Amino acid sequence: MRFTYDPRYNIAYIRFREKSDEVESIRVSEELIVDIASDGTIYGIELLNANEQLRRENMGKLLVINEATGEQVELPLALS
């Protein structure tokens, strides 16, 4: 998985896998687009207006939780 952010356009992208097939971009809302293949495989999620979405609850931090072990890692987001 890869998380990227482009401050020029204020867009974040969570990529689960490289696009190897044609994907359809489905606009779920004004701020969320999902890239999905015809077999239902999700390739990525695009967050428009990312600054606002990512700072709502966690004050500009990304919290990664291993549900099996309970281990948590908090990463600061460098968003403009």
C-alpha angles and dihedrals in degrees: 000000000000130000118200134175129198110200092190090068100019091237127142124195129198108200117196096178141354114272105255096158136037110284132199119224109221117196104219095176141341089283105032133068124175122202109213135172124227090258091058097258111147112222100179151336122232120205115203116199085023097174092063096042097047097045098047100095110004103046095240097316131119113218116202114194127189100213092197096056102020090234113152131198121189118203125188115234114226097213124158 
